[in-house]
Amino acid sequence: MFLSVFEMFKVGIGPSSSHTMGPMVAAARFLDQLRGTGFSAHGLRAVLHGSLAFTGVGHATDRAVILGLSGFEPENYDAEAAERELARIFSQNTVMPEGLPVLAFDPARDLVFDYDTTLPGHPNGLRLMALDAQGDVIVQETYFSIGGGFVVTEADLAAVPDKPTGPSPHPYPFETAAEMLTMAEASGLSIAAMKRANERIHMSATEIDKRLMRIWQVMDECIDRGLAGDGVLPGGLGVKRRARAIHDKLRAEQGLNIAAPHIANEWMSVYAMAVNEVNAAGGQVVTAPTNGAAGVVPAVIRYWLDHVPGAARARVPEFLMTAAAIGGVIKHNASISGAEAGCQAEVGSAAAMAAAGFAAVSGATPAQVENAAEIALEHHLGMTCDPVKGLVQVPCIERNGLGAIKAVSAAALALRGDGSHFMPLDNCIKAMFETGRDMSEKYKETALGGLAVNVPNC
């Protein structure tokens, strides 16, 4: 199993990797498919199913699909150009993707929210269609946005994975945490070093470090934008941005010798909240492993760099490599999708990744890193995904702050031990997935239960 660090950490846009980035990516892939068919299409249609229908407006899925069908993609998203194109589309009821003729697309008619049909395979399903002049479907594809910006087709989900016929090209092809630890012990390498060796099959060491530092730069700048932001978040809930005010108070108290010991928790929380306020406003973030959980990993890295003696920016790649290794094991064996397994799969996974990274740069052995990840994930088990009004705001923004605190606490506990512990990470991952499978659909990113329906009347 190989899942690149650059698949776990992707530059994209808010507010959701599964509901915004994924549908936009799916639309771009559909355009590519349409370009290769040779058919002369007259118009396009999109149908959203399951969680994409129930929380699509709050997650900007409608905007993402429309812009994706116009040729926009998350990694090079231009917000100002997007707003201009949306205004034109709603005025002229056409999209103009590069390499294709002008295509009819009336958002009020051709973007359908199907609340009654959940497609088999995954809760985040969408069908994209190309129509001829009579309105008949000439090309159709079904996509599933499975979390973290990952997109698969219906055929991809149905396909039986090919069994490897020879040795893996990757020197350390671990699929489980147990295999990861066995390989680390046999090789004498850290988890980050094994992950780097796997990545080296695909690119040079220089390119790896360049791209990793770019990921951290986007994360870091996202924190700074969030700390500078003010006002009310979009969406109608009236949620005020709080990161700037909290950060200003924390800075004012620095050096006054009045801070309580738990002040560290406030720093971690404010960094995480800053990221998720940017995400909630539709800004640029990095999936870590998702947008809804995008604040945890950068908050822990920023806390480590700015508040922990001995931290060094040069070791950020080690942090990210370790975190990605843990995230890859979770995704491969369970899920990172809130619509599939609840927020335990998003913030829980992010906390496990951050705990592993923090432990690694704090001198942990591979066994202690695995222990840190297990502790962090274990204490998110059962967490529902119940965003109010389908917006990635309440409880998502604060939840990232608490996820960062849990991550550092988990790493600290693991560092006090020798790496041996009762519950292996693999078993915890299995428990998370089973819990998510058994969880009622109303608690899995449909805004039909939990906090989403227990809101003030005023």
C-alpha positions as CSV (number, residue, x, y, z in Angstrom):
1,M,0.0,0.0,0.0
2,F,1.4,3.4,-1.0
3,L,-0.4,6.6,-0.3
4,S,1.8,9.7,-1.0
5,V,2.3,12.4,1.6
6,F,1.1,14.7,-1.1
7,E,-2.2,12.9,-1.3
8,M,-2.8,13.2,2.4
9,F,-1.8,16.9,2.4
10,K,-3.3,18.7,-0.6
11,V,-3.7,22.4,-1.2
12,G,-7.4,23.2,-1.7
13,I,-10.3,25.4,-0.8
14,G,-12.9,25.5,2.0
15,P,-15.2,24.7,3.5
16,S,-15.0,20.9,2.8
17,S,-12.6,18.5,1.2
18,S,-15.4,15.9,0.6
19,H,-18.2,18.3,-0.3
20,T,-16.4,21.2,-2.0
21,M,-13.0,20.0,-3.3
22,G,-14.1,16.4,-4.2
23,P,-17.1,17.5,-6.3
24,M,-15.0,20.1,-8.1
25,V,-12.4,17.5,-8.8
26,A,-15.1,15.1,-10.1
27,A,-16.5,17.8,-12.4
28,A,-13.0,18.4,-13.8
29,R,-12.6,14.7,-14.5
30,F,-15.9,14.5,-16.2
31,L,-14.9,17.3,-18.5
32,D,-11.7,15.4,-19.4
33,Q,-13.9,12.3,-20.1
34,L,-16.2,14.4,-22.3
35,R,-13.3,15.8,-24.2
36,G,-12.1,12.3,-25.0
37,T,-15.4,10.9,-26.2
38,G,-15.8,12.7,-29.5
39,F,-19.5,13.3,-28.7
40,S,-21.0,16.7,-29.4
41,A,-22.7,17.7,-26.2
42,H,-25.3,20.5,-25.9
43,G,-25.6,20.8,-22.1
44,L,-24.7,19.4,-18.7
45,R,-26.6,18.1,-15.7
46,A,-25.5,17.2,-12.1
47,V,-27.4,15.3,-9.5
48,L,-26.3,15.3,-5.8
49,H,-27.1,12.3,-3.6
50,G,-26.9,11.5,0.1
51,S,-24.8,13.8,2.3
52,L,-23.9,15.9,-0.8
53,A,-27.6,16.7,-1.1
54,F,-28.4,17.2,2.5
55,T,-25.5,19.5,3.4
56,G,-24.5,20.5,-0.1
57,V,-25.6,24.2,0.2
58,G,-23.9,24.6,3.6
59,H,-20.7,23.0,2.2
60,A,-20.8,25.0,-1.0
61,T,-21.2,21.8,-3.0
62,D,-23.5,23.6,-5.5
63,R,-20.9,26.3,-6.2
64,A,-18.1,23.7,-6.4
65,V,-19.9,21.6,-9.0
66,I,-20.9,24.6,-11.1
67,L,-17.3,26.0,-11.0
68,G,-15.9,22.5,-11.7
69,L,-18.0,22.2,-14.8
70,S,-16.6,25.5,-15.8
71,G,-13.0,24.3,-15.5
72,F,-12.0,25.5,-12.1
73,E,-9.9,23.2,-9.9
74,P,-9.0,23.4,-6.2
75,E,-5.3,23.6,-6.3
76,N,-5.2,26.7,-8.5
77,Y,-8.5,28.2,-7.5
78,D,-8.9,32.0,-8.2
79,A,-11.6,33.3,-5.9
80,E,-12.2,36.6,-7.8
81,A,-12.3,34.8,-11.1
82,A,-14.7,32.3,-9.7
83,E,-17.1,34.9,-8.5
84,R,-17.1,36.6,-11.9
85,E,-17.8,33.3,-13.6
86,L,-20.6,32.3,-11.2
87,A,-22.3,35.6,-11.9
88,R,-22.0,35.1,-15.6
89,I,-23.3,31.5,-15.4
90,F,-26.4,32.5,-13.4
91,S,-27.0,35.3,-15.9
92,Q,-26.5,33.3,-19.1
93,N,-27.2,29.7,-18.0
94,T,-24.1,28.4,-19.8
95,V,-20.7,27.1,-18.9
96,M,-17.6,27.5,-21.0
97,P,-15.0,24.9,-20.1
98,E,-11.7,25.0,-22.1
99,G,-11.6,22.6,-25.0
100,L,-15.4,22.2,-25.2
101,P,-18.1,24.2,-26.9
102,V,-20.3,26.5,-24.8
103,L,-22.7,24.2,-22.9
104,A,-26.1,24.9,-21.6
105,F,-26.3,24.7,-17.8
106,D,-29.1,26.3,-15.8
107,P,-28.2,26.0,-12.1
108,A,-31.9,26.1,-11.1
109,R,-32.8,23.2,-13.4
110,D,-29.6,21.3,-14.1
111,L,-28.2,21.0,-10.5
112,V,-30.5,18.6,-8.7
113,F,-30.5,17.8,-5.0
114,D,-31.8,14.3,-4.7
115,Y,-32.7,13.8,-1.0
116,D,-34.4,10.5,-1.5
117,T,-31.7,8.4,-3.1
118,T,-28.4,7.4,-1.4
119,L,-26.2,5.7,-4.0
120,P,-24.7,2.4,-2.9
121,G,-21.0,2.6,-2.2
122,H,-20.6,5.8,-0.3
123,P,-22.8,8.6,1.2
124,N,-21.2,11.3,-0.9
125,G,-22.4,10.4,-4.4
126,L,-23.0,12.6,-7.5
127,R,-23.9,11.8,-11.1
128,L,-22.7,14.0,-13.9
129,M,-24.3,13.9,-17.3
130,A,-23.8,15.4,-20.8
131,L,-26.9,16.0,-22.8
132,D,-27.7,16.3,-26.5
133,A,-29.9,19.0,-28.0
134,Q,-33.0,17.0,-27.2
135,G,-32.0,16.6,-23.6
136,D,-31.1,13.0,-23.8
137,V,-28.1,11.7,-21.8
138,I,-25.2,10.8,-24.1
139,V,-22.4,10.5,-21.4
140,Q,-22.9,9.8,-17.7
141,E,-20.5,9.0,-14.9
142,T,-21.1,8.4,-11.2
143,Y,-18.5,9.7,-8.7
144,F,-18.0,9.3,-5.0
145,S,-16.2,11.9,-2.9
146,I,-14.7,9.7,-0.2
147,G,-13.1,12.3,2.0
148,G,-9.9,14.4,1.9
149,G,-10.5,15.4,-1.7
150,F,-10.2,11.8,-2.9
151,V,-12.6,11.0,-5.7
152,V,-13.5,7.5,-7.2
153,T,-15.9,6.4,-9.8
154,E,-18.6,3.8,-9.4
155,A,-16.5,1.4,-11.4
156,D,-13.5,2.1,-9.1
157,L,-15.5,1.2,-6.1
158,A,-16.9,-2.0,-7.7
159,A,-13.5,-3.2,-8.9
160,V,-11.7,-5.9,-7.0
161,P,-8.1,-4.6,-6.3
162,D,-5.4,-6.5,-8.2
163,K,-3.3,-8.7,-6.0
164,P,0.4,-7.8,-6.3
165,T,2.1,-10.3,-8.5
166,G,5.6,-9.4,-7.5
167,P,7.6,-7.4,-4.9
168,S,6.4,-3.9,-4.2
169,P,8.5,-1.1,-5.8
170,H,8.4,0.6,-2.4
171,P,11.0,-0.5,0.1
172,Y,8.6,-0.3,3.1
173,P,5.1,-1.1,1.8
174,F,3.4,-1.3,5.2
175,E,-0.4,-1.5,5.2
176,T,-0.9,-1.7,8.9
177,A,0.6,-0.1,12.0
178,A,1.9,-3.5,13.0
179,E,3.7,-3.9,9.7
180,M,5.1,-0.4,10.0
181,L,6.6,-1.2,13.5
182,T,8.0,-4.5,12.3
183,M,9.7,-2.8,9.3
184,A,11.0,0.0,11.5
185,E,12.5,-2.5,13.9
186,A,14.1,-4.6,11.2
187,S,15.5,-1.5,9.3
188,G,16.4,0.6,12.3
189,L,14.7,3.5,10.6
190,S,12.2,6.0,11.9
191,I,8.7,6.1,10.5
192,A,9.5,9.3,8.6
193,A,12.6,7.8,7.1
194,M,10.7,4.8,5.8
195,K,8.0,7.1,4.4
196,R,10.6,9.2,2.7
197,A,12.2,6.1,1.2
198,N,8.9,5.1,-0.3
199,E,8.4,8.7,-1.7
200,R,11.9,8.6,-3.2
201,I,10.7,6.0,-5.7
202,H,8.6,8.8,-7.3
203,M,10.7,11.9,-6.9
204,S,14.0,13.3,-5.8
205,A,14.8,14.2,-2.2
206,T,15.1,17.8,-3.2
207,E,11.6,17.8,-4.7
208,I,10.2,16.0,-1.7
209,D,11.5,18.7,0.7
210,K,10.5,21.5,-1.6
211,R,7.0,20.3,-1.8
212,L,6.7,19.5,1.9
213,M,7.9,23.0,2.8
214,R,5.3,24.4,0.4
215,I,2.6,22.4,2.2
216,W,3.8,23.9,5.5
217,Q,4.0,27.4,4.0
218,V,0.4,27.2,3.0
219,M,-0.6,25.9,6.4
220,D,1.4,28.6,8.2
221,E,0.0,31.4,6.0
222,C,-3.5,30.0,6.6
223,I,-3.0,30.3,10.4
224,D,-1.8,33.9,9.9
225,R,-4.8,34.8,7.7
226,G,-7.1,33.4,10.3
227,L,-5.4,35.3,13.1
228,A,-5.8,38.5,11.1
229,G,-9.4,37.9,10.1
230,D,-12.5,39.5,11.6
231,G,-16.2,39.8,11.2
232,V,-19.0,37.2,10.7
233,L,-18.6,34.0,8.8
234,P,-20.8,33.4,5.8
235,G,-23.7,31.0,5.8
236,G,-26.4,32.7,7.9
237,L,-25.5,31.3,11.4
238,G,-24.0,34.6,12.4
239,V,-20.9,32.9,13.8
240,K,-18.3,35.5,14.7
241,R,-14.6,34.9,14.0
242,R,-12.9,34.6,17.3
243,A,-9.3,33.7,16.6
244,R,-8.0,37.2,16.2
245,A,-9.5,38.5,19.4
246,I,-8.2,35.5,21.4
247,H,-4.8,35.8,19.8
248,D,-4.6,39.5,20.6
249,K,-5.3,38.8,24.3
250,L,-2.8,36.0,24.4
251,R,-0.1,38.2,23.0
252,A,-1.0,41.0,25.4
253,E,-0.5,38.7,28.3
254,Q,2.9,37.4,27.2
255,G,5.7,38.4,29.5
256,L,3.4,39.6,32.3
257,N,4.0,36.5,34.4
258,I,0.3,36.0,35.0
259,A,-0.5,33.1,32.7
260,A,-1.9,29.9,34.1
261,P,-0.1,26.7,33.1
262,H,-3.0,25.7,30.9
263,I,-2.3,28.7,28.6
264,A,-0.6,26.3,26.2
265,N,-4.1,24.8,25.4
266,E,-5.3,28.3,24.4
267,W,-2.4,28.8,22.0
268,M,-3.1,25.4,20.3
269,S,-6.8,26.1,20.1
270,V,-6.4,29.6,18.6
271,Y,-4.0,28.3,15.9
272,A,-6.5,25.5,15.0
273,M,-9.5,27.8,15.1
274,A,-7.7,30.3,12.9
275,V,-7.3,27.7,10.2
276,N,-10.9,26.5,10.4
277,E,-12.3,30.0,10.3
278,V,-10.4,30.5,7.0
279,N,-11.8,27.2,5.8
280,A,-15.4,28.1,6.9
281,A,-15.0,31.3,4.8
282,G,-14.0,29.3,1.7
283,G,-10.4,30.2,1.9
284,Q,-7.2,28.3,0.9
285,V,-6.4,25.4,3.3
286,V,-4.5,22.1,3.2
287,T,-6.4,18.8,3.7
288,A,-4.9,17.3,6.9
289,P,-6.4,14.8,6.2
290,T,-9.6,16.7,5.4
291,N,-10.8,20.3,5.3
292,G,-13.1,19.9,8.3
293,A,-10.1,18.7,10.3
294,A,-7.6,21.0,8.6
295,G,-6.6,22.9,11.7
296,V,-5.3,20.2,13.9
297,V,-1.9,19.3,12.3
298,P,-0.9,22.9,11.5
299,A,-1.9,24.1,15.0
300,V,0.3,21.4,16.6
301,I,3.2,22.2,14.3
302,R,2.9,26.0,15.0
303,Y,2.7,25.3,18.7
304,W,5.8,23.1,18.5
305,L,7.8,25.7,16.5
306,D,6.7,28.8,18.6
307,H,6.4,27.4,22.1
308,V,8.6,24.3,22.5
309,P,12.3,24.7,23.2
310,G,14.5,23.0,20.6
311,A,12.0,23.0,17.8
312,A,13.4,23.6,14.4
313,R,11.7,24.5,11.1
314,A,14.0,22.1,9.3
315,R,12.3,19.2,11.0
316,V,8.8,20.1,9.7
317,P,9.2,17.5,6.9
318,E,9.8,14.8,9.5
319,F,6.6,15.8,11.3
320,L,4.6,15.8,8.1
321,M,6.0,12.5,6.8
322,T,5.2,10.8,10.1
323,A,1.7,12.2,10.2
324,A,1.1,11.1,6.6
325,A,2.2,7.6,7.4
326,I,-0.4,7.3,10.2
327,G,-3.1,9.0,8.1
328,G,-2.4,6.6,5.2
329,V,-2.8,3.6,7.5
330,I,-6.1,4.9,8.8
331,K,-7.5,5.7,5.3
332,H,-6.4,2.4,3.9
333,N,-8.0,0.4,6.7
334,A,-10.9,2.5,7.7
335,S,-12.1,6.0,6.6
336,I,-11.3,9.7,6.8
337,S,-14.8,10.7,5.7
338,G,-17.2,12.3,8.2
339,A,-20.1,11.2,5.9
340,E,-19.0,7.6,6.1
341,A,-17.8,7.3,9.8
342,G,-18.5,10.5,11.6
343,C,-16.1,13.2,12.9
344,Q,-14.0,10.5,14.6
345,A,-12.8,9.8,11.1
346,E,-11.9,13.4,10.5
347,V,-10.8,15.2,13.6
348,G,-9.9,11.8,15.2
349,S,-7.7,10.9,12.4
350,A,-6.1,14.4,12.3
351,A,-5.4,14.2,16.0
352,A,-3.7,10.8,15.6
353,M,-1.6,12.2,12.7
354,A,-0.6,15.3,14.7
355,A,0.2,13.2,17.8
356,A,2.4,11.0,15.8
357,G,4.2,13.9,14.2
358,F,4.7,15.7,17.5
359,A,6.0,12.6,19.2
360,A,8.4,12.0,16.3
361,V,10.0,15.4,16.4
362,S,10.1,15.1,20.2
363,G,12.4,12.1,20.0
364,A,9.9,9.3,20.2
365,T,10.7,5.8,19.1
366,P,8.5,4.3,16.4
367,A,6.6,2.3,19.1
368,Q,6.0,5.6,21.0
369,V,4.8,7.3,17.8
370,E,2.3,4.4,17.3
371,N,1.2,4.7,20.9
372,A,0.7,8.5,20.6
373,A,-1.5,8.0,17.5
374,E,-3.5,5.3,19.2
375,I,-4.2,7.4,22.3
376,A,-5.3,10.4,20.2
377,L,-7.6,8.3,18.0
378,E,-9.0,6.2,20.9
379,H,-10.3,9.3,22.6
380,H,-12.3,10.5,19.6
381,L,-14.1,7.2,19.1
382,G,-17.9,7.7,18.7
383,M,-17.6,11.4,17.7
384,T,-20.5,12.3,15.4
385,C,-20.4,14.6,12.4
386,D,-23.4,16.9,13.1
387,P,-22.7,20.4,11.6
388,V,-25.4,23.0,12.2
389,K,-27.1,24.0,9.0
390,G,-24.5,21.8,7.1
391,L,-21.9,24.5,7.6
392,V,-18.3,23.7,8.7
393,Q,-18.6,26.1,11.6
394,V,-20.4,24.7,14.7
395,P,-19.0,22.5,16.2
396,C,-16.2,22.1,13.7
397,I,-14.1,25.1,14.4
398,E,-13.7,24.6,18.2
399,R,-13.5,20.8,17.6
400,N,-10.2,21.3,15.8
401,G,-8.9,23.2,18.8
402,L,-9.7,20.4,21.1
403,G,-8.3,17.9,18.6
404,A,-4.9,19.7,18.7
405,I,-4.9,19.7,22.5
406,K,-5.7,15.9,22.6
407,A,-2.9,15.3,20.0
408,V,-0.2,17.0,22.2
409,S,-1.5,15.4,25.3
410,A,-1.5,11.9,23.7
411,A,2.1,12.4,22.5
412,A,3.1,13.6,25.9
413,L,1.6,10.4,27.5
414,A,3.3,8.2,24.9
415,L,6.7,9.9,25.5
416,R,6.5,9.1,29.2
417,G,6.2,5.4,28.4
418,D,8.4,2.9,26.5
419,G,6.0,2.3,23.6
420,S,4.3,-0.8,24.9
421,H,0.6,-0.4,25.5
422,F,-2.6,-2.5,25.7
423,M,-4.6,-1.4,22.6
424,P,-2.7,-1.5,19.3
425,L,-3.4,1.3,16.8
426,D,-4.7,-1.2,14.2
427,N,-7.4,-2.4,16.7
428,C,-8.3,1.2,17.4
429,I,-8.7,1.9,13.7
430,K,-10.9,-1.1,13.3
431,A,-13.0,0.0,16.2
432,M,-13.4,3.4,14.7
433,F,-14.5,2.0,11.4
434,E,-17.0,-0.4,13.0
435,T,-18.4,2.4,15.2
436,G,-18.8,4.5,12.1
437,R,-20.5,1.7,10.2
438,D,-23.0,1.2,13.1
439,M,-23.6,5.0,13.6
440,S,-27.0,6.3,12.6
441,E,-26.9,8.2,9.3
442,K,-28.4,11.2,10.9
443,Y,-25.1,11.7,12.8
444,K,-22.9,11.4,9.7
445,E,-22.8,14.8,8.0
446,T,-26.5,15.0,7.0
447,A,-27.4,17.7,9.5
448,L,-30.4,15.6,10.6
449,G,-29.3,14.9,14.2
450,G,-27.2,15.9,17.1
451,L,-26.2,19.5,17.5
452,A,-27.5,20.2,14.0
453,V,-31.1,19.9,15.2
454,N,-30.6,21.2,18.7
455,V,-30.1,24.9,18.0
456,P,-31.6,28.1,19.5
457,N,-34.9,29.2,18.0
458,C,-33.8,32.8,17.8
